[in-house]
Amino acid sequence: VSPILQASPFPTLYWLTDPTLIAEIGRIESSGWIKRLEKDVIPNNRELQTRMIQDNIRYIKERWSYLPHTDSAPSAAIARVLRHRGIGGIIDFTRVRCLHMQYAYHLMSDNGTAIGQLIDREFHVDRLV
């Protein structure tokens, strides 16, 4: 959250650090899975869309809870960005920007996330954790 206070926000809370997970998620990304997901799966699955929106809203609330709400709080412009951008800074909550960020948040969430659960179901990445 420090970059936020220095007027250069980077809206990411969680990062994958395990080299095996990073490589596996990178392999999935490079396979074109995000494009297939956004073209064929998400538009045809209302429940998935709703869960993705809920995941991003939960992420925004969590990120906001870490910010100071004192004199050192972020400027109005930065606050606006942090209140409206979801996982990885995404604006459209039914899209996927980066599977690494999505999966990192999935691992940190009590019940996981919609995208993380799809990754585990299709690629069994949870076996590496």
ZATI-537543 format. One record per residue (C-alpha): x, y, z; residue number from 1. Coordinates in pm, 1 decimal, m for minus. Layout:
ZATI-537543
<atom><c1>X</c1><c2>Y</c2><c3>Z</c3><nr>NUM</nr></atom>
...
end
This chain:
ZATI-537543
<atom><c1>0.0</c1><c2>0.0</c2><c3>0.0</c3><nr>1</nr></atom>
<atom><c1>306.3</c1><c2>226.9</c2><c3>31.1</c3><nr>2</nr></atom>
<atom><c1>306.7</c1><c2>325.2</c2><c3>m341.8</c3><nr>3</nr></atom>
<atom><c1>m47.9</c1><c2>453.0</c2><c3>m292.8</c3><nr>4</nr></atom>
<atom><c1>66.0</c1><c2>699.5</c2><c3>m31.7</c3><nr>5</nr></atom>
<atom><c1>347.5</c1><c2>811.5</c2><c3>m260.1</c3><nr>6</nr></atom>
<atom><c1>90.7</c1><c2>909.4</c2><c3>m528.1</c3><nr>7</nr></atom>
<atom><c1>182.4</c1><c2>621.6</c2><c3>m758.3</c3><nr>8</nr></atom>
<atom><c1>m81.1</c1><c2>358.4</c2><c3>m686.1</c3><nr>9</nr></atom>
<atom><c1>m32.4</c1><c2>m1.6</c2><c3>m776.4</c3><nr>10</nr></atom>
<atom><c1>m357.0</c1><c2>m170.9</c2><c3>m681.5</c3><nr>11</nr></atom>
<atom><c1>m224.4</c1><c2>m523.6</c2><c3>m623.5</c3><nr>12</nr></atom>
<atom><c1>m245.4</c1><c2>m675.2</c2><c3>m275.0</c3><nr>13</nr></atom>
<atom><c1>m119.8</c1><c2>m1028.1</c2><c3>m329.5</c3><nr>14</nr></atom>
<atom><c1>158.2</c1><c2>m1179.4</c2><c3>m538.7</c3><nr>15</nr></atom>
<atom><c1>253.7</c1><c2>m1535.2</c2><c3>m620.5</c3><nr>16</nr></atom>
<atom><c1>606.6</c1><c2>m1602.8</c2><c3>m499.5</c3><nr>17</nr></atom>
<atom><c1>642.0</c1><c2>m1978.2</c2><c3>m540.7</c3><nr>18</nr></atom>
<atom><c1>844.9</c1><c2>m2048.8</c2><c3>m857.3</c3><nr>19</nr></atom>
<atom><c1>645.3</c1><c2>m2363.6</c2><c3>m937.9</c3><nr>20</nr></atom>
<atom><c1>310.8</c1><c2>m2181.4</c2><c3>m911.7</c3><nr>21</nr></atom>
<atom><c1>442.2</c1><c2>m1886.8</c2><c3>m1110.9</c3><nr>22</nr></atom>
<atom><c1>559.5</c1><c2>m2117.9</c2><c3>m1388.9</c3><nr>23</nr></atom>
<atom><c1>237.0</c1><c2>m2319.4</c2><c3>m1397.5</c3><nr>24</nr></atom>
<atom><c1>12.9</c1><c2>m2011.1</c2><c3>m1404.4</c3><nr>25</nr></atom>
<atom><c1>239.5</c1><c2>m1865.3</c2><c3>m1674.7</c3><nr>26</nr></atom>
<atom><c1>197.4</c1><c2>m2183.2</c2><c3>m1879.5</c3><nr>27</nr></atom>
<atom><c1>m180.6</c1><c2>m2155.5</c2><c3>m1848.8</c3><nr>28</nr></atom>
<atom><c1>m174.0</c1><c2>m1787.1</c2><c3>m1947.8</c3><nr>29</nr></atom>
<atom><c1>47.0</c1><c2>m1851.3</c2><c3>m2249.0</c3><nr>30</nr></atom>
<atom><c1>m186.9</c1><c2>m2126.5</c2><c3>m2368.8</c3><nr>31</nr></atom>
<atom><c1>m452.3</c1><c2>m1866.4</c2><c3>m2450.5</c3><nr>32</nr></atom>
<atom><c1>m683.8</c1><c2>m1979.2</c2><c3>m2172.0</c3><nr>33</nr></atom>
<atom><c1>m781.6</c1><c2>m1622.8</c2><c3>m2074.6</c3><nr>34</nr></atom>
<atom><c1>m898.2</c1><c2>m1546.3</c2><c3>m2429.8</c3><nr>35</nr></atom>
<atom><c1>m1100.9</c1><c2>m1867.2</c2><c3>m2443.1</c3><nr>36</nr></atom>
<atom><c1>m1247.6</c1><c2>m1793.1</c2><c3>m2101.7</c3><nr>37</nr></atom>
<atom><c1>m1345.8</c1><c2>m1437.4</c2><c3>m2198.9</c3><nr>38</nr></atom>
<atom><c1>m1478.8</c1><c2>m1539.0</c2><c3>m2539.7</c3><nr>39</nr></atom>
<atom><c1>m1660.7</c1><c2>m1865.1</c2><c3>m2471.0</c3><nr>40</nr></atom>
<atom><c1>m1711.5</c1><c2>m1922.2</c2><c3>m2098.6</c3><nr>41</nr></atom>
<atom><c1>m1775.5</c1><c2>m1596.4</c2><c3>m1911.9</c3><nr>42</nr></atom>
<atom><c1>m2029.5</c1><c2>m1444.0</c2><c3>m2156.3</c3><nr>43</nr></atom>
<atom><c1>m2241.2</c1><c2>m1759.9</c2><c3>m2139.0</c3><nr>44</nr></atom>
<atom><c1>m2233.8</c1><c2>m1811.8</c2><c3>m1762.5</c3><nr>45</nr></atom>
<atom><c1>m2433.8</c1><c2>m1559.8</c2><c3>m1557.8</c3><nr>46</nr></atom>
<atom><c1>m2342.5</c1><c2>m1726.4</c2><c3>m1227.4</c3><nr>47</nr></atom>
<atom><c1>m1971.7</c1><c2>m1699.8</c2><c3>m1307.8</c3><nr>48</nr></atom>
<atom><c1>m2011.6</c1><c2>m1332.9</c2><c3>m1401.0</c3><nr>49</nr></atom>
<atom><c1>m2186.5</c1><c2>m1264.1</c2><c3>m1070.1</c3><nr>50</nr></atom>
<atom><c1>m1918.1</c1><c2>m1444.6</c2><c3>m871.5</c3><nr>51</nr></atom>
<atom><c1>m1640.6</c1><c2>m1258.5</c2><c3>m1054.3</c3><nr>52</nr></atom>
<atom><c1>m1808.2</c1><c2>m926.4</c2><c3>m974.9</c3><nr>53</nr></atom>
<atom><c1>m1844.5</c1><c2>m1027.1</c2><c3>m610.0</c3><nr>54</nr></atom>
<atom><c1>m1477.4</c1><c2>m1134.6</c2><c3>m594.5</c3><nr>55</nr></atom>
<atom><c1>m1365.1</c1><c2>m796.5</c2><c3>m728.5</c3><nr>56</nr></atom>
<atom><c1>m1589.8</c1><c2>m603.6</c2><c3>m490.8</c3><nr>57</nr></atom>
<atom><c1>m1455.7</c1><c2>m806.8</c2><c3>m198.8</c3><nr>58</nr></atom>
<atom><c1>m1100.0</c1><c2>m735.2</c2><c3>m318.5</c3><nr>59</nr></atom>
<atom><c1>m1169.9</c1><c2>m360.5</c2><c3>m337.7</c3><nr>60</nr></atom>
<atom><c1>m1314.2</c1><c2>m359.0</c2><c3>14.5</c3><nr>61</nr></atom>
<atom><c1>m1019.0</c1><c2>m552.8</c2><c3>150.4</c3><nr>62</nr></atom>
<atom><c1>m766.2</c1><c2>m323.5</c2><c3>m18.9</c3><nr>63</nr></atom>
<atom><c1>m952.1</c1><c2>m18.2</c2><c3>108.7</c3><nr>64</nr></atom>
<atom><c1>m945.2</c1><c2>m154.6</c2><c3>463.9</c3><nr>65</nr></atom>
<atom><c1>m563.1</c1><c2>m147.2</c2><c3>462.4</c3><nr>66</nr></atom>
<atom><c1>m543.1</c1><c2>222.8</c2><c3>379.1</c3><nr>67</nr></atom>
<atom><c1>m500.4</c1><c2>484.9</c2><c3>647.9</c3><nr>68</nr></atom>
<atom><c1>m801.9</c1><c2>706.3</c2><c3>689.3</c3><nr>69</nr></atom>
<atom><c1>m608.7</c1><c2>992.6</c2><c3>845.7</c3><nr>70</nr></atom>
<atom><c1>m414.7</c1><c2>1291.2</c2><c3>716.4</c3><nr>71</nr></atom>
<atom><c1>m193.3</c1><c2>1053.7</c2><c3>517.3</c3><nr>72</nr></atom>
<atom><c1>m490.2</c1><c2>904.2</c2><c3>332.8</c3><nr>73</nr></atom>
<atom><c1>m466.0</c1><c2>888.8</c2><c3>m47.9</c3><nr>74</nr></atom>
<atom><c1>m571.6</c1><c2>1184.3</c2><c3>m258.7</c3><nr>75</nr></atom>
<atom><c1>m923.4</c1><c2>1194.1</c2><c3>m400.8</c3><nr>76</nr></atom>
<atom><c1>m798.2</c1><c2>1091.7</c2><c3>m746.9</c3><nr>77</nr></atom>
<atom><c1>m608.2</c1><c2>790.6</c2><c3>m613.2</c3><nr>78</nr></atom>
<atom><c1>m896.8</c1><c2>698.2</c2><c3>m384.3</c3><nr>79</nr></atom>
<atom><c1>m1130.0</c1><c2>699.4</c2><c3>m685.0</c3><nr>80</nr></atom>
<atom><c1>m904.1</c1><c2>452.3</c2><c3>m866.7</c3><nr>81</nr></atom>
<atom><c1>m876.7</c1><c2>227.0</c2><c3>m563.5</c3><nr>82</nr></atom>
<atom><c1>m1252.4</c1><c2>225.4</c2><c3>m508.8</c3><nr>83</nr></atom>
<atom><c1>m1338.9</c1><c2>136.9</c2><c3>m867.9</c3><nr>84</nr></atom>
<atom><c1>m1066.5</c1><c2>m101.0</c2><c3>m986.7</c3><nr>85</nr></atom>
<atom><c1>m1062.0</c1><c2>m463.8</c2><c3>m893.5</c3><nr>86</nr></atom>
<atom><c1>m808.2</c1><c2>m745.6</c2><c3>m898.2</c3><nr>87</nr></atom>
<atom><c1>m498.8</c1><c2>m623.2</c2><c3>m1078.7</c3><nr>88</nr></atom>
<atom><c1>m657.8</c1><c2>m282.8</c2><c3>m1139.7</c3><nr>89</nr></atom>
<atom><c1>m924.4</c1><c2>m416.5</c2><c3>m1375.4</c3><nr>90</nr></atom>
<atom><c1>m1226.5</c1><c2>m199.8</c2><c3>m1456.1</c3><nr>91</nr></atom>
<atom><c1>m1458.1</c1><c2>m459.9</c2><c3>m1610.8</c3><nr>92</nr></atom>
<atom><c1>m1508.3</c1><c2>m720.8</c2><c3>m1339.8</c3><nr>93</nr></atom>
<atom><c1>m1617.7</c1><c2>m984.3</c2><c3>m1589.3</c3><nr>94</nr></atom>
<atom><c1>m1274.5</c1><c2>m984.5</c2><c3>m1754.5</c3><nr>95</nr></atom>
<atom><c1>m942.5</c1><c2>m1130.7</c2><c3>m1645.2</c3><nr>96</nr></atom>
<atom><c1>m625.3</c1><c2>m925.9</c2><c3>m1658.0</c3><nr>97</nr></atom>
<atom><c1>m362.5</c1><c2>m1154.5</c2><c3>m1508.5</c3><nr>98</nr></atom>
<atom><c1>m400.8</c1><c2>m1509.7</c2><c3>m1383.7</c3><nr>99</nr></atom>
<atom><c1>m107.1</c1><c2>m1465.4</c2><c3>m1144.0</c3><nr>100</nr></atom>
<atom><c1>m293.4</c1><c2>m1192.3</c2><c3>m955.1</c3><nr>101</nr></atom>
<atom><c1>m622.1</c1><c2>m1379.7</c2><c3>m978.8</c3><nr>102</nr></atom>
<atom><c1>m469.9</c1><c2>m1696.4</c2><c3>m838.1</c3><nr>103</nr></atom>
<atom><c1>m279.1</c1><c2>m1515.0</c2><c3>m563.3</c3><nr>104</nr></atom>
<atom><c1>m605.4</c1><c2>m1361.6</c2><c3>m443.4</c3><nr>105</nr></atom>
<atom><c1>m776.2</c1><c2>m1700.2</c2><c3>m473.6</c3><nr>106</nr></atom>
<atom><c1>m517.4</c1><c2>m1848.3</c2><c3>m235.9</c3><nr>107</nr></atom>
<atom><c1>m563.0</c1><c2>m1565.0</c2><c3>13.7</c3><nr>108</nr></atom>
<atom><c1>m944.2</c1><c2>m1570.4</c2><c3>10.4</c3><nr>109</nr></atom>
<atom><c1>m1127.2</c1><c2>m1775.4</c2><c3>270.2</c3><nr>110</nr></atom>
<atom><c1>m1343.9</c1><c2>m1949.8</c2><c3>11.3</c3><nr>111</nr></atom>
<atom><c1>m1129.1</c1><c2>m1893.1</c2><c3>m296.8</c3><nr>112</nr></atom>
<atom><c1>m1243.9</c1><c2>m1707.6</c2><c3>m606.0</c3><nr>113</nr></atom>
<atom><c1>m1442.8</c1><c2>m1799.8</c2><c3>m913.0</c3><nr>114</nr></atom>
<atom><c1>m1142.2</c1><c2>m1781.0</c2><c3>m1146.5</c3><nr>115</nr></atom>
<atom><c1>m915.0</c1><c2>m1961.4</c2><c3>m902.2</c3><nr>116</nr></atom>
<atom><c1>m1167.0</c1><c2>m2242.5</c2><c3>m869.5</c3><nr>117</nr></atom>
<atom><c1>m1187.6</c1><c2>m2272.0</c2><c3>m1249.5</c3><nr>118</nr></atom>
<atom><c1>m808.3</c1><c2>m2291.6</c2><c3>m1268.0</c3><nr>119</nr></atom>
<atom><c1>m802.5</c1><c2>m2564.2</c2><c3>m1003.1</c3><nr>120</nr></atom>
<atom><c1>m1085.2</c1><c2>m2756.6</c2><c3>m1167.7</c3><nr>121</nr></atom>
<atom><c1>m933.9</c1><c2>m2745.7</c2><c3>m1516.6</c3><nr>122</nr></atom>
<atom><c1>m559.9</c1><c2>m2754.4</c2><c3>m1444.4</c3><nr>123</nr></atom>
<atom><c1>m536.9</c1><c2>m2897.2</c2><c3>m1087.7</c3><nr>124</nr></atom>
<atom><c1>m300.5</c1><c2>m2620.0</c2><c3>m976.5</c3><nr>125</nr></atom>
<atom><c1>m424.2</c1><c2>m2668.8</c2><c3>m620.0</c3><nr>126</nr></atom>
<atom><c1>m218.6</c1><c2>m2989.5</c2><c3>m611.7</c3><nr>127</nr></atom>
<atom><c1>93.8</c1><c2>m2772.8</c2><c3>m624.2</c3><nr>128</nr></atom>
<atom><c1>m0.2</c1><c2>m2568.4</c2><c3>m318.0</c3><nr>129</nr></atom>
end
